[in-house]
């Protein structure tokens, strides 16, 4: 899934953990313990708990503590419906493509990952034994710089943290980093997701699409849409996630509840699920809201352009990938050709070389929409929606031999 990174400076204890891990990163000592005295109290800043107590005192609403929202059951009503659930043994890949993916409907599939080695190897304790001295990405600072932490420190942080917005580990380069590449051997792409048409773009130019994730309880992502119209699957091996999804037609301001925010509230997952989501349900009774819990061994399918947010109810370990296939190619291509011009050109070039059927589909869309690719327009003529940073990230001269591409998923 696409990531909304937590900001480091929001929390004193997060800064303390990062400072300690960076200071001691050159040693092989056991990680320091972070006891109660090192964690900030509610009085040290605007925290979730202090905000809840403020609301209770000044509005008369009986707001509960952050631990309560992690245990609170989902109440299904006329406008809050459960995410559809099926068992893997009851469906086939063909059924999934026809009844879920092509219909652009979210679904949770049970018993998908039961045989993965990751079901045992990805507990925090087991991961610490394997990757104790390996640094992984846990956040970004205010300037967008990626922050890394040795796993031994992060594991200790997960066990002891009391943060309102905990550090959320998202590691993107499992393929490139030899120290963490063994994670790739612990799972496999579920066979209900056989397509990966973006693999026609070489690894250096392809947008990020795969993440290994550890979310401590209370962490999560606020409501967002994944980039370029890609769909996603997310598999949980440990812990539990609470999901909320809204249909693509819904307005951004409504699903985020911007007009319903009170003074002092921030766009954080824990506050969204506890305070803001209930207000959204009351303020927009005709808006359909999908909710559900994802448990170990289960995979959720998030269709392209669907609004979605997550709250980790427990310390949760997962892997997620975004993809393009026959079910969502039209949406992905229409967005990529506008927002990532150079990537689109490299993709189209390799479609022509290695996947002519997909190439013809893209060319037909361009002709139908009277869309001109960057090489078909006058020099300096740029699209208004094009991303300047991403457009410049890929060279037209990139070598794309068959050896540079991943053949898996080109079905």
C-alpha positions, 0 to 999 in steps of 0.5 A: 500500500502507498504510505503516509509516513509519520513525522518524526518531530511529532513525538519526543520519545520517537526523537529519543529512540532515533537519537540513541539508535543513531548514536550507537549504530556503530556498536554491537551492544544490546539495545538500550531499554526505554523505560517509563521515565523516557516516554513523554507524559500527556502533559509534555505536549498535545497527545492523543490521551490529553486531547481525549480528556479535553474533549470529555471535559469541554464537550460532555462527550464520553471519549475513551482512552486510546486503548479502548478504541483498539478493542471497540467493535465495529458497528455495522449500520445502514451506511456502514457495511462489512468488507466482503469475506471469502475463503481461499479454498472456496474460490479460484483465481479466475473467480477472483478476477471476475467477481472482485478485481474486474468489479472493482470491489474490496474483499478480504480472502481468508487462509491465503498465507497459512503455509508461508514461512513468514507466519512463523519467521515474521514475529518481532522476536524472530525478526530481531534474531535474524536482522538485529544489526540491520538498519531499516526505514522507519520514518521521514523527518520534516524535510523528507529525509528517510530515517533508518534504525537498527532493528534491535532498537526498533524491536525494543521501541515496539515493545515499550512505545506509548506514542500517539503516532508510533514509528511505522516501519516501511521497507521498500528495497527488499530486492536491492538490500542484500541484508534483508533480501531473505524476507523475499524467501518467506512469502510468495505473491498470492496466486489470485494476483498473477498479473504485474504489467508494471514489471515491463518497466525496469527496476530502476525506473519503476515506481515503488510497489512493494513494502515490508511493514511493521506497525505498532499498535495505534499506528496506521495511515490516514485515508488516501488513494494509492498512486497511478490508479494501481490496485493493492493487496496486503497480507498480514502475518501477525497482528490485526488491522482495522480497515475503512474504505470509501468508493472512488466517487466520494469527495476527498473533503468528506472522507477525510472529515476536514469540515468536522475536525475540532481545534487541536485535532490532527490527521492521525490514524488513531484520532481518525478512527476514534473521533472523526470517523464516527462524525463522518457517519453521522454527518453523511448518512447516505455515504457508504462506508466499508469496514472490516478487520484483517487477521493473520493469514488473510489478504485484503484487496484494495481496488484502484482509486478507492479511499482507504485508511488503516489502524493497527489494533495490535503490533502488526507485521504485513507485506503489501504490493501494488500492481497493474493488470487486465482489471485496472490497466485502463485506469493505470495507463490513463493516470501514468501517461499524465502524471509520470510522462517518462515512466509512461514512455519507457513502459510503452516502449517495452510494451511494444517490444515484449507485450504487443497486446498490451501495447495495442491496448494503450495505443487504442486508448491514446487514439480514443482520447486524442492523447499525445505522448511526450515524444509526440508533442513540441519540445517544452510542451508539458501536461498540467498534471505531470509531476516535475520530480517524477518526470525527470527521474527516468532517462529515455536512454535507459536500457531495457533488455529482457534481462532487466525486466521481471517476466513474472506477471506478464500474462 
